[in-house]
């Protein structure tokens, strides 16, 4: 018996090490963010976000912080592995009638109680038993609606994934917009042991629309009230979170608190940390009834099975109806109604320690509820001001938040140690495709890129589009990386129609782009531009994947396939809409060519008419595109004929032809095997020709390429012989695939290539 207790004490000592790791981690990070006793701000809100020196300094600090976090995370992993091995040799604890193994690494909730138990030397139990099973699934519910909330929820999820050691099941109550965004994001994120289910928030509106609500969250702020009806009937418990939450610890610790509920306790809540419900914030302030200071509903533990048995639906509805007779509307959405119910039924609540919901609201007194920031577990940005709130530790909170905001989400795709993941069809197919590649092939990295799944966040900014009544609308489609960001404002000034853009960015760059866009009057005045973030991964620029993402998410029947470094002529949008009707694009397979020109001048007086353009062409201010380096790419456009043309004219496909075209949205996608520089557009035009598209040049349309520094990919193409060899190999394979797919008609592509 003595030997068993000694073994258990060793196990608990190792477990205690794990419990202290998160606290040590954040103390370490906190100390690292100070210089000479003064905090070093990583926040873009306190400095000049558009200053290059600031951006570089902030980026270096953020990267250094990420490196430290990853180092500590690796130490955690090793400790967990050692602990798991020690546990495997230890005794199995029994709970109820089922024999189950428990792991301290998944979190025990109250570490203070555990330490107290060890100090007390409880010889009968040898310390408190762990309460979260190894590999037990933790269920999390979040209400998310709209574009901005979809961005916020990603940062929340990152903070949860960073610390987690258990499988997670997210239950997302989302409107159509958030569902589209988050379904794509999680599908492309491919995080092991994470399951996502969606529930239609729009269908739930009728459940709560009768409640007048003054809170900025609107009708969606009331939907936590109906979770007992919305979530699966066999789901017994769930953690409910607001989107403006950041975790600083493993969520399993919070899940473990469910085991402390007693009697009729069904709600786990943290006391409200402002005087809102005391009614003394200002004159004539009349809050809803609450127990003392009331409770904040940004973090809720819900015992769903017991709530259903208590007839929760009836309970909150009757309370709301009664209070609304005098209060007329809610001020804090669901929180007012939860508190009114608790006022009548205080036995329902298990009060959580304040560190599970440190509230940074405008009138918060959260500073009084904790001693040190290293003790905190959940930060709640529950003020409309968000990161601009006042708090003595706000710099630390902000740095913590910004670290997760800009943290590389690809690093969170790690398997859980010792926890088998559910079979994922997409992941299995990907592994199968990759296993069929020859790793000794000199072009292996090129071939691998074709199957790489890039994490994708659609509609990163607010998007609105009103369909044109005549069904002739055209969307400009393009892709870009951070070094072409300066083109966005100019394109928006030249093209008033809808735009679909795919941006290839890191997580940190995505936030830089967000700040840039929000600081631009031109971009903020345009709501018909869809910005789709494709996150960086791998060594190649996935140009054709980006084009496909932008093409897939257009809302118009036609699209203008352009590039980000071209400015369309003024009025091109309306001209193309008229051409769509004139050339009957709806009923014919046509590709309308917009002739491309270029200038070598960074400052150009943009021609306002074809006549002015021809004059600049004659003076040498403009040239036909790639005239000096790649004539074949646009020569078939027949610029000599275009000079005098007044009506559209047809041209034939030729080898290496790569014009910019207007097509129907159902045209074929770009071939993903072509990455970086070379043949990415050529292959697409070849496939359009194989599908018998007719190439028609528009006589009064033009676009001009603006000068810029060479891209990294064209430099690689020019300097790396193996790059050029692999591109040639991929071209040959593409042509062979074309022959197999399109038969005898595709043989001309092989012949044309040999003759060129």
N, C-alpha and C positions, 0 to 999 in steps of 0.2 A: 504493500500500500504506500509505504514511504517512497519507494522508487517511482511509483506512478505519479505521486504528487510532485516529486522533483522534476519529472519529465514535463508535467503540466506547467510547473513554474518556469522552466526553460522556454516552453512554447509561448507562455504569456509575456515573458521578457522580450522575446523576439517580436511578438505582436505589438508590444508597446513601442518598439523601435519604429514599426510601420506607422503606428498612430501619430508619432511625433514628426515623421518625415514631412507631411504637408506644412505643418507649422514652421519647421526649420527651413523648408524651401522658401516660404514667403518672407520669413525674417531675412534670409540670405538675399533674396531679390530686392527686398525693401532697402537693406543696407547698401546694396550695390547701386541703388538709384540716388545716392547722396554723394556729394563731393564737398569736403571741408565742412561737413556738418550742415550743408545746405542742399535742399532737394534739387535734383536735375530734372527739369520738366521734359517729358516726352510728348506733351500735348500740343497739337497744332493750334489749339484754341487760345493759348496764352502768348504765342509769338507771331511771327509773320509767315504764314503757311506758304506764301509764294516765293519766299527768299530761297535761292539755291543753297546758300550756306546753311540755312536752317534745315532745309530738307535733307541735305547730306548728313548733317550732325544728328538729326533726329533718327534718320535711317540707321546710322551706325550704332547709335545707342539701342535702338529697337532690336537690331540684329544681335548685338552683344547679349541683350537680355534673353533673346530666344535661345542662343547657344547655351547660356547658363541653365535655362529651364530644361533643355534637352539633356544636359549632363546630369542634372539632379534626377530627371525622369529615368535615365539609364541606371543610376544607382538604385532607385526605387525598384526597378525591374529585377535587378540582381537579388536585392533583399527579399522580394516577394517569392522568387524562385527558391531561395534557400529556405524560406519559411514554409513554402508548400511542400518541399521535400521532408522537412522536419515533421510537418503535420501528417504526411503520409505514413510515417513510422509510429505516430502517436495513436491513442485510443480513439474509437468512434463513439461520439455522444449520441444518445437516443432522445428523441423528442416525440412524445405521443406514441403511436404504434408503428412509426416508420423509422428505420435506421438511416440517418443522413450524416454526411460529413460537413462541417462548417469551417469557414476560413476567416480568420481575422483580417486578411488583406482586403476583403470586400467592405470593411467598415463595421464598427460596432455601435455607432451612435454616440453614447455617452462615455467618452474616454476618461472623464473625471471619476465617474462611478467605478470604472475598471481599476484605475489607480488606487482608489480608496479601498477597493476589495483586496488588492494585493497587499497594501499596507496593513490592513486589518488582519491579514493572515488567516483567512477563512479556511480552516483545515478540511472541512467537509466537502467544499466545492472547489478548493484551490483557485479561487478567483471567479469573476463573473463569466458565464458562458457566452460565447459569441452568438449573435442572433441573426446574421445575414448569411444565408447559405452560399457556398462557393458556386458560382455560375447561376445564381438565382437572377431571374429577369426583373429589372426595375422598370416600372411603368410611369411614364411622364406625360401629362396632358398640357397642351398649350393652345390657346386661342390666338389665331394669327390671321389678319386680314389686310390686304393691300400691299403696295410695293415697299413702303418704308418698314413696316413690321416684318416683312420677309427678310430684309437685311438685318434687322435687329435680332431675329431669332437665330440667325447663323452664328453670331457672336456668342449667344447663350449656349448653343449646342457645342461650339468649339470648347468653351470652358468646361462643360460637362464631360466631353469626350477626352479632354486632356487628363483629367484626374481619374476617370472611371476604370474599374476593374471588373465590372459585371456587364452582362448583356443588357441592352436597353431596348425598350419598346416605346416609341414616341406616338402619342395619339394627338394628331393635329386637327383641330377644329378650324377649318380654313374656308375662305371664300374662293371663288373660281380663280382669281388672280394669284393668290398665295399658293393654291394647290398646284397650278401650272408651274410656278417658279420652284417651289420646294420639292415637288415630285421629280422634276428634272435634276435638281441639285443633288438630292439623295441618291437618285438612280446612277448618276455619274460619279458621285463621291465614293460609293462602294465601300463603306466602312463595315468591316466584319462585325457580326453579333449586334447589329442595329437593325431593328424593324420599324417601318413607318406605316401607319394607317391614317387615312384621311376621313373626316366627317364633314359633310356639307353644311357650312355655317349659314348659307342662304336659306336652307330648309328649316333652320332653327329660329329664324327671325320671328316667325309667328308666335313662338313660345314666349318671347320677351318684348315684342314690339309694343305691347300695351303699356309698358312702363316708361313714363317720360324720364329722360336722362340728360343732365346738363354736362356730364363729363366728356372730355375730349375723345375718349375711346369710342363714344357713340354706342350703337346698338350691340356691337361686338363685346363691349365691356360688361354686358349682362349675361353672357352665355355660359359662364362658369356655374351659374345657378342650375343649369339643366344637364349637367354632366351625368347625373345618375340615370337619366333617360337616354342620353346620347351614347355613352360608352357601352361596350358589350356587357350583357347581363351577367356573364360569368367572371367579370373582372372585379376582384374584391377590394383592391386598394390602388390608389394612384397619387402621385405627387403632381400638384397643379402649379404651374409657374407663369408669371407674366413674361413678356418678351424682353423687358429691360432689366434682366437679371444676369449677374455674373457669378459663377461659382469659383471659390478659392479652395475647394476640398472635394473629396470623392462624394458623389451624390448618394452612394450606398450608406454613408453615415446618417444621412437624413432619412433614408428608407428604413433604417434600423429603429428609428424612433417609434414607428408603428407598434413595436412590441411593448412599448411603455403605456399604451392606451389602456385604461381600466374602465370597468363599468359601462356607462353609456357614452363615453367619450368617442366621438366620431370625426372631429375636426381638429387638426393640429395647426395652430396659428401663432404668430408672433404679435405681441402687443403693439399697437400703433405708437409710433415714436414722435408724434406731434400732438399739439393740444386741440386738434380739430374737433374731436368728439366731446371735449370739455366745454366747447362753445365760447371760449374766451379769446379767440384770435383777433376779433374786431367787433365793433358795435353792431348789434342786431344780427350777429352770426348765430344761426339756429341749425345745428346739425341733427341728423337722425339719431334716434335713441341708441345708446351703446352701453356696455358694461365698463364703467370707469373710462379709461383712455380708448377703449375699443380695440379692435384687431385689424391688422393689415392683411389683405387677401392676395398680395403679390406672390406669396408662397403658402400653399395649403396642402396639408395631408388629409386626404379624404378616405374614410372607410366606407366604400360604396355599398357593400353588402348590408351593413348595419343601417346606413342612411335610407336605403330602399325599404327595409323593414319598418323603419320609423315613419315612413310616408313623408319623406323629405319634400317631395314636390308639393304636396298639400300644405305642408308646414310653412314653406317660404312664400307660397302664393297668398295664403291667408294673411300672413304678416305684412307683405307688401301692400295688399289691398287696403288693409286697415291703416297703415302709416301714410299711404298716399292721399288719403282723405284729408289729412292736415298738412303734409309736407309737399304735396303736389308733384314733386319730381325728385329723383335721386341726384345727388351732387357728386358722389364717388362711385357711381355705377353699382356693380354687384356688392361691393364692400358695405354699402349702407344697409342693404337687405340682409346680408350675413350677420351684421352686428345687431340689427333689430331682432332677428331670430335668437341670437345668443343672449341678448338682454332678457328675453322671456325664458330661455332654457340654458342657463350657464353651465349645466352639467355636460353639455355637448362638447366642450372645448378641452383639449389638452394644450396648455400654453407652452409653446416652444421657447427656448432661450433666444434672446434678441440677436445673437450672432447668426441665426439662420435667416434673418431678413433685416439687414442693416439698411435703414431707409434714408435716402438722401433727398427727401422732399423739401419744399421751400421753408417750412417751419420745423424741421426735424430737430429732435433732441437726442439723436442716436449716439452722439459723442459721450453721453452720460451712461450708456448701457454696456460699455466694454472698456477694458483697460488698455489693450494694445492691439494694433491692427493685425498682428500675427494670429490672434485668436479668432478672427472673423472667418466665416464660412460662405456667406452669401451676401453680395452687395446688390442693392435694389435702387436703380436710378429712376425713382418714381416721381420725378419732377418734370414738368414740361421743359425746364431748362436743361435737363439731362446733365451733360458733362460740365456745365457752367455753374453748378450748385456751389454753395459755400459750406465748407467743413474743414476742420483743422487738418484732416488727413486726406483731403480730396485729391491731392497730388498723387498719393499712393494709390488711391482707388482708380484714378484716371489712368495711371501707368499700367495697372493690372488689367483694366478694361482694354486699353489700346494694345497691350501685348496680345490678347486673344483676338482682337479685331484684325490685327495684321499677321497673326500666326499662320504659317503655311498649313492649310488644311490637309494637304497630302500626307503630312507626317502623322496624322491621326488615323490612318488606314491600317493600324497595327492589329494583329490578332490578339485575343485575350489569352493569357497563359493558362493552359489547362482547361479552357472552356471551348468545346466544339461549337462551331457556327452552323446555323441552318444553311442548307444547300441554297446557293444563289445561282439562278440560271445564267444571268449575265456574267457573273464571275467565273463560273465553270466554262462557259463558252470561250471567254477570253483566255483562260489558262489552256484550253484545248488548242486554240489557234496559235498561241505562242509556243506551245510544245511542238508544233509541227514545223516550226522554223529551225533552220540549221544555224546554231550559234557560231560555227566556224566560218560561215559565209561572210566575206568581207563587206557585204552590203546588209548585214543582219540588222544594224541599227535603223537603216532606212525602212526595211520590211516591218520591223517591230512597230515603228511609228504609226503604221496604217491601222494597228489594232489597239493603240493606246486610248484609254478612256479618259478624257480630260474633264475634270470637275467643271460644271457649267452653271452659272447663275444668270438666268434670263431676266430681262427687264430690271436691270439694276437701279434704274431711276423711274420715276413716275411716267406712265405712257398713256396717252389718249389718242384715239383715232376715230373719226367719223367717216364711215364709208361714203364714197361719192355716189350720188343718185344715178349717174349715167353709167356706172360700172366700167369706167375707163382709167381708174386711178393707177398710178405707177409709183413703186417704192424704189428709192436708190439704195443699192446694196453694196457694202464695202467692209473691209476688215483693217485693223490697225494694231500697232503696239504703242508703248508709251512714247517712243520717239517721234510719233506722227500726231500727237495730241493737238498740236497747234493748228492743224488743218481743220478741226471741227467747226470752229466759228466761221471760217471763210466758206466752207461748204454750206452751212446753214444759211448764210447770206445769199448764196447763189441758187439754192434749191429749196423752195418753200414747201414742197410735198413731203410725204412720209419718208423716213430714212430707217434702215435697219443696219446696225453696226455690230460686228463681233470684235471685241477687244481682247487681245492676248496679254494678260497681266498676272503678276504675282498678287498675293493677298495684300501686301503692303502697297503695291502700285494701284490696286483697285481703290484703296482709300485716298491715295493722292489724286486719282482721277475724280473721285467723288467731291473732294474739296475744290478741285479745279472747276468742275461743272457747276457746283453750287455758288461759286464766286463769279460766274460768267453770266451777265445779263442776257447775252445772245442765246446761250444754251438753256437757261432757265425759262426763257420766254417761249421755248419750243417744247410742246408736249407730244408731238408726233414723231419723235426720234426714239427708237428702241435700242437701248444699250445692253448688249449681252456679253457678260464677262466669261471668257474661257480661261481657266487658270493654268499657269505655266507648268509644264511637266516635260521632261525629256530634253534633248539637245537640239532639236530642230524646230523651226517655226512652222506650225501646222497650217499653212496658208489655205489649203483647200478645205480642211475641216472648218476653219473659221468662216469661209464663204458659205459652206453648207449650213452652218448654224444661223448665219444672218438670213439666208434664203428661206430656211424652214419657218422662220417666225416673221413673215410679212402678212399684212392684212389686206393686201390689194390683189387684184387679178393679174397684174403685170409687174415686172421688176426690171430695173436698169442696173445691169451688172457692171459696176465701176470699180475703181481703186481709190483709196483715200487721198493719194497725192495728185488727184485730178480735180480741177474746178470746172463744173459744167457751165456752159454759157448762160447768161441771164435769160430767163424765160424758157429754158429747156423743158422744165416740168410741164408747162401748159402745151408746148409744141409737141411733146411726146404723146400727151393724151389725145390731141387732135390726130396725130399720125396713127394711133391705135385704131381709131374709127376709120380713117381714110384707107388704111391698108388691111382692114378686116382681120385684125390679129386674133380676134376671138374664134374665128372659124378656119384659120389657115396656120400652118406651121411656118412662121416667119421669125427671123432674128433681125431686128432693125439695127443697123450699124450707125453708131455716133462717131464720126471721124475724129481721130485723136491727133493733137498737136503738142508741141512742147516749147518751153522757153528756157534759156540759160540764165535769165535775169531773176534775181530774187524779188526785185520790185518791178512790177509790170502794170502798165495801164491796160487793164483788161478790155479787149475789144468788145464793143457793144453790138456789133453787127457782123455779118459775113463779109461785107465790103471792107470794113475796117480790119478784119482778120487777114484778108487777102493782101491788103496793103502792107501789113506788118510782116507777112510771109515774104513779100517781094523785097522788103528792106532788110531781111535777115534777123528781125527781132523774134520771129517765130520760125519753127521748122515742123515738118511732119514728124510724128512721134517715132523716135528711135532711128531717124534717118541716118545718123552717123554710125550707129553700132549694130543695128538689127533691122535692116530695111525690110527683110522678108516678113517680119511680124505684121506689118500693116500695108505693105505694097498692094495686095489685092483690093484694097479699098478703092484704088484708082483715083488718086488725088487730082490728077490732071483733069479727069472728067468731072470731079466734084466741083472744081473751080467755076465751071459754067453751067452746072446742072441746076435745073429749076424744078425737076420732078424726081421722085425716088427711082433708083435704078438698081438692077440686080447684078451681083458679082458672084463668081464661082470660088469655091474653096481651093486653096493652094497649100502646099506644105508649109508648116510653121505659122500659119495664119492665126492671129490672136486679137481680134478686134473687141471693142466694148459694145455690148449689144443689149437691146430691150427684147425680152421674151415673156411668154406666159409663165405663171408661177409653177406650172406642172412640168417644166423642162427638166432634163436629167441633172443630177448632182455632179459636183466636181469629183474627180478621182483622188482619193486620199493617199494613194501611194506617192504622189508628188508633194514634197515638202520643201520649205526654204525657197531657193531660187531655181527656176528652170522648168519649163514645160507644163506648168500648172494650168495656165489658161489655154495653151495650145491643145492639150488633151481634151479639154471641155468642148472647144469649138469643133474638133474632129468628131466628137460624139454627136454633136448637134447635126453635123453634116451627114453622119451615118444614119441618123434618124430622119433624114430628108427635110431638114429645115432649109428654108430658102433665105439666103442672105441678101438683104435689101439696104442700100445706103441711103440715109436721109440727107437731102440736099442742103437743108438750112440748119443743120445741127452741128455742134462742135463742142469739144472739151479740150482743156489745156493742162498739160502736166507741169507742175511747179517743181523747181529744183530743190534738192535736199541732199544731205550727206548719204553716201552709199550705205545700204543695209549690211548687217553682219553676214547675212546669208550669201549675198552676191560676192562679198569678199572671200568667203569660204569656197565658193564655186570657182573663183578665179585663181585661188592660191593652192587648192587641195586637188591633186590629181585623182585621188581615190573617189572624191566627191563626184567628179565629172564622169569617171568610169561607171559608178553606180547609177548615175542619172541616165547614162546611155543604156545600161542594162534594163532599167525600169521602163524606158521608152519602148524598147524592143518587146518586153513582156506585155506592155499595154497594147501594142499593135497586134500581137498574137491573140490577146483576149478579144480585141475588136473583131478580128477575123473569125474567131470561133462564135462570137455572139451575133454578128451581122452577116456572116457568110461571104459569098463571092463579091458582093458590093464593097466589102472592106479591104479587098486586096489592093485597091488603088492607093491606100495609105502606105503600104509597104513599098510600092513602086515609087511613089512620090518621095519617100524618104531616101530611097537609094539614088534617086536622080538629083536630089537637092545638095 
